[in-house]
Amino acid sequence: MEKLTDLRCELELTRTLRHSNVLHMERLYVDVIEESLWIGMELLDRSLADVLAVVGEEVGSAQEDSSSGAVVEIPETMVARFVCDALLALSYLRKHHIAHRDVRSDNLLLSRSGVLKLSDFSSAVRSPPGTHKRSDPVGVIYWQAPEMRTGLYDPLKVDVWSLGATTWELVHGDPPFADVQDTRRIVDEQFPPVREPEAYSRSFHDFLHLCSRPAALRPDPDELLKAPFVRTGCSRSEIVRLLGQCKTIDEQQLLRLSSDSHS
Protein backbone atom coordinates (compact mmCIF):
# COMPACT_ATOMS: atom_id res chain seq x y z
CA MET A 1 0.00 0.00 0.00
CA GLU A 2 2.85 2.38 0.80
CA LYS A 3 4.41 1.68 -2.60
CA LEU A 4 1.08 2.40 -4.29
CA THR A 5 0.79 5.69 -2.43
CA ASP A 6 4.32 6.67 -3.51
CA LEU A 7 3.56 5.80 -7.14
CA ARG A 8 0.37 7.83 -7.06
CA CYS A 9 2.32 10.81 -5.73
CA GLU A 10 4.90 10.34 -8.50
CA LEU A 11 2.18 10.13 -11.14
CA GLU A 12 0.50 13.25 -9.79
CA LEU A 13 3.81 15.14 -9.85
CA THR A 14 4.72 14.15 -13.40
CA ARG A 15 1.35 13.73 -15.17
CA THR A 16 1.53 17.14 -16.87
CA LEU A 17 5.22 16.92 -17.80
CA ARG A 18 5.96 16.52 -21.50
CA HIS A 19 9.55 16.69 -22.64
CA SER A 20 11.64 14.59 -25.04
CA ASN A 21 14.26 13.97 -22.31
CA VAL A 22 11.84 13.06 -19.51
CA LEU A 23 10.32 9.58 -19.31
CA HIS A 24 6.58 9.97 -18.85
CA MET A 25 4.59 7.57 -16.69
CA GLU A 26 1.22 7.37 -18.43
CA ARG A 27 -0.92 5.56 -15.86
CA LEU A 28 -1.13 2.91 -13.16
CA TYR A 29 -3.09 -0.32 -13.47
CA VAL A 30 -4.01 -2.01 -10.20
CA ASP A 31 -5.33 -5.56 -10.07
CA VAL A 32 -6.91 -5.82 -6.63
CA ILE A 33 -7.73 -9.52 -6.99
CA GLU A 34 -4.22 -10.55 -8.02
CA GLU A 35 -2.64 -7.82 -5.85
CA SER A 36 -0.49 -6.72 -8.77
CA LEU A 37 0.48 -3.33 -10.12
CA TRP A 38 1.26 -2.33 -13.71
CA ILE A 39 2.83 0.93 -14.85
CA GLY A 40 2.26 2.16 -18.38
CA MET A 41 5.20 4.07 -19.85
CA GLU A 42 7.42 4.34 -22.91
CA LEU A 43 9.63 1.33 -23.62
CA LEU A 44 13.33 2.24 -23.66
CA ASP A 45 16.44 0.25 -24.50
CA ARG A 46 18.63 0.32 -21.38
CA SER A 47 20.02 2.59 -18.67
CA LEU A 48 23.45 4.19 -18.59
CA ALA A 49 24.20 1.87 -15.66
CA ASP A 50 23.45 -1.11 -17.93
CA VAL A 51 25.75 0.32 -20.61
CA LEU A 52 28.54 0.76 -18.06
CA ALA A 53 28.06 -2.81 -16.84
CA VAL A 54 28.27 -4.21 -20.38
CA VAL A 55 31.33 -2.11 -21.19
CA GLY A 56 33.00 -3.23 -17.96
CA GLU A 57 32.30 -6.89 -18.66
CA GLU A 58 33.63 -6.52 -22.21
CA VAL A 59 36.83 -4.93 -20.89
CA GLY A 60 37.31 -7.93 -18.60
CA SER A 61 36.69 -10.36 -21.43
CA ALA A 62 39.15 -8.51 -23.68
CA GLN A 63 41.82 -8.65 -20.99
CA GLU A 64 41.33 -12.41 -20.70
CA ASP A 65 41.28 -12.93 -24.46
CA SER A 66 43.54 -10.65 -26.49
CA SER A 67 41.95 -11.94 -29.71
CA SER A 68 38.46 -10.75 -28.77
CA GLY A 69 38.70 -7.56 -30.83
CA ALA A 70 38.24 -3.89 -29.99
CA VAL A 71 36.84 -3.01 -26.58
CA VAL A 72 33.64 -0.99 -26.51
CA GLU A 73 34.29 2.47 -25.09
CA ILE A 74 32.31 5.54 -24.09
CA PRO A 75 34.31 8.44 -25.57
CA GLU A 76 34.26 11.91 -24.06
CA THR A 77 32.09 13.24 -26.88
CA MET A 78 29.45 10.64 -26.06
CA VAL A 79 29.56 11.61 -22.38
CA ALA A 80 28.95 15.20 -23.50
CA ARG A 81 25.87 14.13 -25.47
CA PHE A 82 24.48 12.26 -22.45
CA VAL A 83 25.16 15.28 -20.24
CA CYS A 84 23.45 17.64 -22.69
CA ASP A 85 20.28 15.52 -22.76
CA ALA A 86 20.24 15.28 -18.97
CA LEU A 87 20.68 19.05 -18.63
CA LEU A 88 17.78 19.65 -21.01
CA ALA A 89 15.62 17.47 -18.77
CA LEU A 90 16.78 19.24 -15.60
CA SER A 91 16.24 22.65 -17.19
CA TYR A 92 12.68 21.70 -18.05
CA LEU A 93 12.02 20.39 -14.53
CA ARG A 94 13.48 23.52 -12.96
CA LYS A 95 11.06 25.67 -14.98
CA HIS A 96 8.31 23.65 -13.29
CA HIS A 97 10.02 24.04 -9.89
CA ILE A 98 10.67 20.29 -9.67
CA ALA A 99 13.81 18.74 -8.19
CA HIS A 100 14.50 15.12 -9.17
CA ARG A 101 16.92 14.42 -6.25
CA ASP A 102 18.06 11.02 -7.56
CA VAL A 103 20.00 11.70 -10.77
CA ARG A 104 22.34 8.77 -11.45
CA SER A 105 23.18 6.30 -14.18
CA ASP A 106 20.38 3.89 -13.16
CA ASN A 107 17.77 6.61 -13.74
CA LEU A 108 19.09 7.85 -17.08
CA LEU A 109 17.62 5.67 -19.83
CA LEU A 110 18.36 5.48 -23.55
CA SER A 111 15.83 5.09 -26.34
CA ARG A 112 16.59 3.04 -29.44
CA SER A 113 17.13 6.30 -31.33
CA GLY A 114 19.88 7.34 -28.91
CA VAL A 115 17.90 9.87 -26.85
CA LEU A 116 18.58 9.98 -23.11
CA LYS A 117 15.59 10.34 -20.79
CA LEU A 118 15.45 11.05 -17.06
CA SER A 119 13.28 8.52 -15.19
CA ASP A 120 12.11 7.50 -11.69
CA PHE A 121 10.58 10.48 -9.94
CA SER A 122 9.96 8.64 -6.66
CA SER A 123 12.26 11.07 -4.80
CA ALA A 124 11.23 14.18 -6.72
CA VAL A 125 9.63 17.18 -5.01
CA ARG A 126 8.05 20.40 -6.13
CA SER A 127 9.93 23.42 -4.77
CA PRO A 128 8.34 26.72 -5.87
CA PRO A 129 9.84 30.08 -4.84
CA GLY A 130 9.52 30.70 -1.11
CA THR A 131 9.52 26.98 -0.25
CA HIS A 132 11.47 26.01 2.86
CA LYS A 133 14.69 24.08 2.46
CA ARG A 134 14.65 20.31 2.87
CA SER A 135 16.48 18.06 5.31
CA ASP A 136 15.68 14.56 4.00
CA PRO A 137 18.78 13.00 2.34
CA VAL A 138 17.16 10.90 -0.39
CA GLY A 139 18.93 9.12 -3.22
CA VAL A 140 22.18 7.12 -3.14
CA ILE A 141 25.12 8.61 -1.27
CA TYR A 142 27.67 8.24 -4.10
CA TRP A 143 25.65 10.67 -6.21
CA GLN A 144 24.38 12.84 -3.35
CA ALA A 145 25.29 16.51 -3.13
CA PRO A 146 27.36 17.07 0.04
CA GLU A 147 24.85 19.51 1.53
CA MET A 148 22.27 16.71 1.62
CA ARG A 149 24.42 14.92 4.20
CA THR A 150 25.02 17.89 6.48
CA GLY A 151 21.70 19.65 7.06
CA LEU A 152 19.21 21.86 5.22
CA TYR A 153 19.56 22.13 1.46
CA ASP A 154 17.90 23.68 -1.58
CA PRO A 155 16.50 20.71 -3.56
CA LEU A 156 16.80 22.61 -6.86
CA LYS A 157 20.60 22.76 -6.42
CA VAL A 158 21.38 19.08 -5.81
CA ASP A 159 20.64 17.64 -9.27
CA VAL A 160 23.57 19.43 -10.89
CA TRP A 161 26.00 17.88 -8.38
CA SER A 162 24.47 14.45 -9.04
CA LEU A 163 24.86 14.92 -12.78
CA GLY A 164 28.51 15.82 -12.19
CA ALA A 165 28.93 12.62 -10.18
CA THR A 166 27.34 10.67 -13.05
CA THR A 167 29.71 12.35 -15.51
CA TRP A 168 32.64 11.27 -13.31
CA GLU A 169 31.16 7.75 -13.25
CA LEU A 170 30.87 7.55 -17.03
CA VAL A 171 34.63 7.88 -17.49
CA HIS A 172 35.61 5.65 -14.54
CA GLY A 173 32.96 2.93 -14.54
CA ASP A 174 32.03 3.59 -10.90
CA PRO A 175 30.65 6.68 -9.12
CA PRO A 176 32.82 8.92 -6.92
CA PHE A 177 33.78 7.38 -3.56
CA ALA A 178 32.63 3.89 -4.63
CA ASP A 179 35.83 2.51 -3.08
CA VAL A 180 34.92 3.85 0.38
CA GLN A 181 33.63 0.89 2.39
CA ASP A 182 32.15 2.92 5.26
CA THR A 183 29.97 5.53 3.56
CA ARG A 184 29.81 7.52 6.79
CA ARG A 185 33.39 8.52 6.04
CA ILE A 186 32.41 10.33 2.84
CA VAL A 187 32.80 13.94 3.91
CA ASP A 188 34.49 15.43 0.84
CA GLU A 189 32.78 18.38 -0.80
CA GLN A 190 34.57 17.87 -4.12
CA PHE A 191 34.76 14.96 -6.51
CA PRO A 192 37.87 12.78 -6.22
CA PRO A 193 40.61 13.64 -8.73
CA VAL A 194 40.00 12.18 -12.18
CA ARG A 195 42.23 9.22 -12.88
CA GLU A 196 44.52 9.84 -15.87
CA PRO A 197 43.47 13.51 -16.07
CA GLU A 198 45.58 14.10 -19.17
CA ALA A 199 43.21 11.81 -21.11
CA TYR A 200 40.39 14.35 -20.89
CA SER A 201 39.90 17.82 -22.30
CA ARG A 202 40.12 21.05 -20.37
CA SER A 203 36.42 21.63 -21.00
CA PHE A 204 35.61 18.27 -19.37
CA HIS A 205 37.56 19.17 -16.22
CA ASP A 206 35.96 22.62 -16.15
CA PHE A 207 32.49 21.08 -16.35
CA LEU A 208 33.17 18.76 -13.41
CA HIS A 209 34.49 21.72 -11.42
CA LEU A 210 31.31 23.70 -12.08
CA CYS A 211 29.09 20.80 -10.97
CA SER A 212 31.00 20.38 -7.71
CA ARG A 213 30.97 24.02 -6.62
CA PRO A 214 29.28 24.88 -3.28
CA ALA A 215 25.51 25.02 -3.55
CA ALA A 216 25.34 28.83 -3.40
CA LEU A 217 27.75 29.10 -6.35
CA ARG A 218 26.67 26.03 -8.32
CA PRO A 219 25.33 26.96 -11.78
CA ASP A 220 21.83 25.94 -12.82
CA PRO A 221 21.14 23.65 -15.80
CA ASP A 222 20.57 26.54 -18.21
CA GLU A 223 23.98 27.99 -17.39
CA LEU A 224 25.66 24.60 -17.81
CA LEU A 225 24.04 24.12 -21.21
CA LYS A 226 26.31 26.96 -22.37
CA ALA A 227 29.46 25.23 -21.09
CA PRO A 228 31.99 24.40 -23.86
CA PHE A 229 32.06 20.72 -22.89
CA VAL A 230 28.33 20.28 -23.46
CA ARG A 231 28.67 21.55 -27.03
CA THR A 232 31.12 18.78 -27.97
CA GLY A 233 28.51 15.99 -27.96
CA CYS A 234 28.60 13.24 -30.57
CA SER A 235 25.81 12.43 -33.01
CA ARG A 236 22.82 10.29 -32.12
CA SER A 237 23.98 7.68 -34.61
CA GLU A 238 27.07 7.00 -32.47
CA ILE A 239 24.88 6.27 -29.46
CA VAL A 240 22.69 3.98 -31.56
CA ARG A 241 25.87 2.20 -32.64
CA LEU A 242 26.90 1.81 -28.97
CA LEU A 243 23.52 0.30 -28.13
CA GLY A 244 23.95 -2.13 -30.99
CA GLN A 245 27.38 -3.11 -29.67
CA CYS A 246 25.92 -3.65 -26.20
CA LYS A 247 23.24 -5.91 -27.65
CA THR A 248 25.87 -7.91 -29.52
CA ILE A 249 27.94 -8.28 -26.34
CA ASP A 250 24.87 -9.47 -24.42
CA GLU A 251 24.21 -12.10 -27.08
CA GLN A 252 27.86 -13.25 -27.07
CA GLN A 253 27.83 -13.58 -23.30
CA LEU A 254 24.67 -15.66 -23.42
CA LEU A 255 26.32 -17.92 -25.98
CA ARG A 256 29.41 -18.26 -23.77
CA LEU A 257 27.29 -19.09 -20.74
CA SER A 258 25.32 -21.65 -22.75
CA SER A 259 28.54 -23.17 -24.07
CA ASP A 260 30.10 -23.34 -20.59
CA SER A 261 26.99 -25.00 -19.14
CA HIS A 262 27.18 -27.77 -21.76
CA SER A 263 30.92 -28.36 -21.56
C-alpha positions in Angstrom: 0.0 0.0 0.0 2.9 2.4 0.8 4.4 1.7 -2.6 1.1 2.4 -4.3 0.8 5.7 -2.4 4.3 6.7 -3.5 3.6 5.8 -7.1 0.4 7.8 -7.1 2.3 10.8 -5.7 4.9 10.3 -8.5 2.2 10.1 -11.1 0.5 13.3 -9.8 3.8 15.1 -9.9 4.7 14.1 -13.4 1.4 13.7 -15.2 1.5 17.1 -16.9 5.2 16.9 -17.8 6.0 16.5 -21.5 9.6 16.7 -22.6 11.6 14.6 -25.0 14.3 14.0 -22.3 11.8 13.1 -19.5 10.3 9.6 -19.3 6.6 10.0 -18.9 4.6 7.6 -16.7 1.2 7.4 -18.4 -0.9 5.6 -15.9 -1.1 2.9 -13.2 -3.1 -0.3 -13.5 -4.0 -2.0 -10.2 -5.3 -5.6 -10.1 -6.9 -5.8 -6.6 -7.7 -9.5 -7.0 -4.2 -10.6 -8.0 -2.6 -7.8 -5.8 -0.5 -6.7 -8.8 0.5 -3.3 -10.1 1.3 -2.3 -13.7 2.8 0.9 -14.8 2.3 2.2 -18.4 5.2 4.1 -19.9 7.4 4.3 -22.9 9.6 1.3 -23.6 13.3 2.2 -23.7 16.4 0.2 -24.5 18.6 0.3 -21.4 20.0 2.6 -18.7 23.5 4.2 -18.6 24.2 1.9 -15.7 23.4 -1.1 -17.9 25.7 0.3 -20.6 28.5 0.8 -18.1 28.1 -2.8 -16.8 28.3 -4.2 -20.4 31.3 -2.1 -21.2 33.0 -3.2 -18.0 32.3 -6.9 -18.7 33.6 -6.5 -22.2 36.8 -4.9 -20.9 37.3 -7.9 -18.6 36.7 -10.4 -21.4 39.1 -8.5 -23.7 41.8 -8.7 -21.0 41.3 -12.4 -20.7 41.3 -12.9 -24.5 43.5 -10.7 -26.5 41.9 -11.9 -29.7 38.5 -10.7 -28.8 38.7 -7.6 -30.8 38.2 -3.9 -30.0 36.8 -3.0 -26.6 33.6 -1.0 -26.5 34.3 2.5 -25.1 32.3 5.5 -24.1 34.3 8.4 -25.6 34.3 11.9 -24.1 32.1 13.2 -26.9 29.4 10.6 -26.1 29.6 11.6 -22.4 29.0 15.2 -23.5 25.9 14.1 -25.5 24.5 12.3 -22.4 25.2 15.3 -20.2 23.4 17.6 -22.7 20.3 15.5 -22.8 20.2 15.3 -19.0 20.7 19.1 -18.6 17.8 19.7 -21.0 15.6 17.5 -18.8 16.8 19.2 -15.6 16.2 22.7 -17.2 12.7 21.7 -18.1 12.0 20.4 -14.5 13.5 23.5 -13.0 11.1 25.7 -15.0 8.3 23.7 -13.3 10.0 24.0 -9.9 10.7 20.3 -9.7 13.8 18.7 -8.2 14.5 15.1 -9.2 16.9 14.4 -6.3 18.1 11.0 -7.6 20.0 11.7 -10.8 22.3 8.8 -11.4 23.2 6.3 -14.2 20.4 3.9 -13.2 17.8 6.6 -13.7 19.1 7.8 -17.1 17.6 5.7 -19.8 18.4 5.5 -23.6 15.8 5.1 -26.3 16.6 3.0 -29.4 17.1 6.3 -31.3 19.9 7.3 -28.9 17.9 9.9 -26.8 18.6 10.0 -23.1 15.6 10.3 -20.8 15.5 11.0 -17.1 13.3 8.5 -15.2 12.1 7.5 -11.7 10.6 10.5 -9.9 10.0 8.6 -6.7 12.3 11.1 -4.8 11.2 14.2 -6.7 9.6 17.2 -5.0 8.0 20.4 -6.1 9.9 23.4 -4.8 8.3 26.7 -5.9 9.8 30.1 -4.8 9.5 30.7 -1.1 9.5 27.0 -0.2 11.5 26.0 2.9 14.7 24.1 2.5 14.6 20.3 2.9 16.5 18.1 5.3 15.7 14.6 4.0 18.8 13.0 2.3 17.2 10.9 -0.4 18.9 9.1 -3.2 22.2 7.1 -3.1 25.1 8.6 -1.3 27.7 8.2 -4.1 25.6 10.7 -6.2 24.4 12.8 -3.3 25.3 16.5 -3.1 27.4 17.1 0.0 24.8 19.5 1.5 22.3 16.7 1.6 24.4 14.9 4.2 25.0 17.9 6.5 21.7 19.6 7.1 19.2 21.9 5.2 19.6 22.1 1.5 17.9 23.7 -1.6 16.5 20.7 -3.6 16.8 22.6 -6.9 20.6 22.8 -6.4 21.4 19.1 -5.8 20.6 17.6 -9.3 23.6 19.4 -10.9 26.0 17.9 -8.4 24.5 14.4 -9.0 24.9 14.9 -12.8 28.5 15.8 -12.2 28.9 12.6 -10.2 27.3 10.7 -13.0 29.7 12.4 -15.5 32.6 11.3 -13.3 31.2 7.8 -13.2 30.9 7.5 -17.0 34.6 7.9 -17.5 35.6 5.7 -14.5 33.0 2.9 -14.5 32.0 3.6 -10.9 30.7 6.7 -9.1 32.8 8.9 -6.9 33.8 7.4 -3.6 32.6 3.9 -4.6 35.8 2.5 -3.1 34.9 3.9 0.4 33.6 0.9 2.4 32.1 2.9 5.3 30.0 5.5 3.6 29.8 7.5 6.8 33.4 8.5 6.0 32.4 10.3 2.8 32.8 13.9 3.9 34.5 15.4 0.8 32.8 18.4 -0.8 34.6 17.9 -4.1 34.8 15.0 -6.5 37.9 12.8 -6.2 40.6 13.6 -8.7 40.0 12.2 -12.2 42.2 9.2 -12.9 44.5 9.8 -15.9 43.5 13.5 -16.1 45.6 14.1 -19.2 43.2 11.8 -21.1 40.4 14.4 -20.9 39.9 17.8 -22.3 40.1 21.1 -20.4 36.4 21.6 -21.0 35.6 18.3 -19.4 37.6 19.2 -16.2 36.0 22.6 -16.2 32.5 21.1 -16.4 33.2 18.8 -13.4 34.5 21.7 -11.4 31.3 23.7 -12.1 29.1 20.8 -11.0 31.0 20.4 -7.7 31.0 24.0 -6.6 29.3 24.9 -3.3 25.5 25.0 -3.6 25.3 28.8 -3.4 27.8 29.1 -6.4 26.7 26.0 -8.3 25.3 27.0 -11.8 21.8 25.9 -12.8 21.1 23.6 -15.8 20.6 26.5 -18.2 24.0 28.0 -17.4 25.7 24.6 -17.8 24.0 24.1 -21.2 26.3 27.0 -22.4 29.5 25.2 -21.1 32.0 24.4 -23.9 32.1 20.7 -22.9 28.3 20.3 -23.5 28.7 21.6 -27.0 31.1 18.8 -28.0 28.5 16.0 -28.0 28.6 13.2 -30.6 25.8 12.4 -33.0 22.8 10.3 -32.1 24.0 7.7 -34.6 27.1 7.0 -32.5 24.9 6.3 -29.5 22.7 4.0 -31.6 25.9 2.2 -32.6 26.9 1.8 -29.0 23.5 0.3 -28.1 24.0 -2.1 -31.0 27.4 -3.1 -29.7 25.9 -3.6 -26.2 23.2 -5.9 -27.6 25.9 -7.9 -29.5 27.9 -8.3 -26.3 24.9 -9.5 -24.4 24.2 -12.1 -27.1 27.9 -13.2 -27.1 27.8 -13.6 -23.3 24.7 -15.7 -23.4 26.3 -17.9 -26.0 29.4 -18.3 -23.8 27.3 -19.1 -20.7 25.3 -21.6 -22.7 28.5 -23.2 -24.1 30.1 -23.3 -20.6 27.0 -25.0 -19.1 27.2 -27.8 -21.8 30.9 -28.4 -21.6 
